[in-house]
Amino acid sequence: MLESNLKAVNDDVKKLIKDAQALFQAAAELSGEKAEEMRNRGMRLLDKAVLAAQDAQAGVRVAGKEMADSTESYIKENPWQAMATAASAGFLVGVILTKK
C-alpha cells in the first residue's frame, strides 16, 4: 500500500513538473531575451527539484525497507513480546476510541 501511494505521488509530481516546464517554454516564446533567461533559470530550478525529490524518495524507500527488516527480525526473535505489544496497543486504541 505504501509503495502504491509513493508511486502515485511520484507520478503526480512528474506530471506537475512537466506542466510547469511546458508553461515556461510557452512564456519564453511569447517574450524576448529576458524571458528566455528567466525560463532557463526556472528550468534549472525544476531540474534540481526533480533530482532532490528522487533522492528523497530513494532515501525513504531505503529507510522503510530497513525498518521493515528490523521489525521482522525482532518479531522472529521475540514472538511472545511482539504479540503482547500488539495486544496492548490494540487495547489502548480500543479504550481511546470508546471514550470518544
C-alpha positions as CSV (number, residue, x, y, z in Angstrom):
1,M,0.0,0.0,0.0
2,L,2.8,2.4,0.9
3,E,4.5,1.5,-2.4
4,S,1.4,2.4,-4.4
5,N,1.0,5.7,-2.6
6,L,4.6,6.6,-3.2
7,K,4.2,5.7,-6.9
8,A,1.0,7.8,-7.2
9,V,2.7,10.8,-5.5
10,N,5.8,10.4,-7.7
11,D,3.6,10.3,-10.9
12,D,1.7,13.4,-9.8
13,V,5.0,15.3,-9.1
14,K,6.4,14.3,-12.5
15,K,3.2,15.5,-14.2
16,L,3.3,18.8,-12.3
17,I,6.9,19.4,-13.3
18,K,6.2,18.6,-17.0
19,D,3.3,21.0,-16.9
20,A,5.5,23.7,-15.4
21,Q,8.2,23.1,-17.9
22,A,5.6,23.5,-20.7
23,L,4.4,26.7,-19.2
24,F,8.0,28.1,-19.0
25,Q,8.5,27.2,-22.7
26,A,5.3,28.9,-23.7
27,A,6.2,32.0,-21.7
28,A,9.6,32.2,-23.4
29,E,8.1,32.0,-26.9
30,L,5.8,35.0,-26.1
31,S,8.5,37.3,-24.7
32,G,12.0,38.5,-25.5
33,E,15.5,37.7,-24.4
34,K,14.9,38.4,-20.7
35,A,12.1,35.8,-20.7
36,E,14.5,33.3,-22.2
37,E,17.0,33.9,-19.4
38,M,14.2,33.5,-16.8
39,R,12.9,30.4,-18.5
40,N,16.4,28.8,-18.4
41,R,16.8,29.7,-14.7
42,G,13.4,28.2,-14.0
43,M,14.2,25.0,-15.9
44,R,17.4,24.6,-13.9
45,L,15.5,25.0,-10.6
46,L,12.9,22.5,-11.7
47,D,15.6,20.0,-12.7
48,K,17.2,20.5,-9.2
49,A,13.8,19.9,-7.6
50,V,13.3,16.7,-9.6
51,L,16.7,15.4,-8.5
52,A,16.0,16.3,-4.9
53,A,12.6,14.6,-5.0
54,Q,14.1,11.5,-6.5
55,D,16.9,11.4,-3.8
56,A,14.3,11.9,-1.1
57,Q,12.2,9.1,-2.4
58,A,15.1,6.8,-2.6
59,G,16.1,7.6,0.9
60,V,12.6,7.0,2.2
61,R,12.4,3.6,0.4
62,V,15.8,2.5,1.9
63,A,14.7,3.6,5.4
64,G,11.4,1.9,5.1
65,K,12.9,-1.3,4.0
66,E,15.5,-1.2,6.8
67,M,12.7,-0.6,9.3
68,A,10.6,-3.4,7.9
69,D,13.6,-5.8,8.1
70,S,14.4,-4.9,11.7
71,T,10.8,-5.2,12.7
72,E,10.6,-8.6,11.0
73,S,13.8,-9.7,12.8
74,Y,12.6,-8.6,16.2
75,I,9.2,-10.4,15.7
76,K,11.0,-13.6,14.7
77,E,13.3,-13.4,17.7
78,N,10.6,-12.3,20.2
79,P,7.3,-13.6,19.1
80,W,5.6,-13.5,22.5
81,Q,6.7,-10.0,23.3
82,A,5.6,-8.8,19.8
83,M,2.1,-10.4,20.4
84,A,1.9,-8.8,23.9
85,T,2.9,-5.4,22.5
86,A,0.4,-5.6,19.6
87,A,-2.4,-6.7,22.0
88,S,-1.6,-3.8,24.4
89,A,-1.6,-1.3,21.6
90,G,-4.9,-2.6,20.3
91,F,-6.4,-2.5,23.8
92,L,-5.2,1.2,24.2
93,V,-6.6,2.2,20.8
94,G,-9.9,0.5,21.7
95,V,-10.1,2.3,25.0
96,I,-9.3,5.7,23.4
97,L,-11.9,5.2,20.7
98,T,-14.7,4.1,23.0
99,K,-14.2,7.1,25.3
100,K,-14.9,9.4,22.4
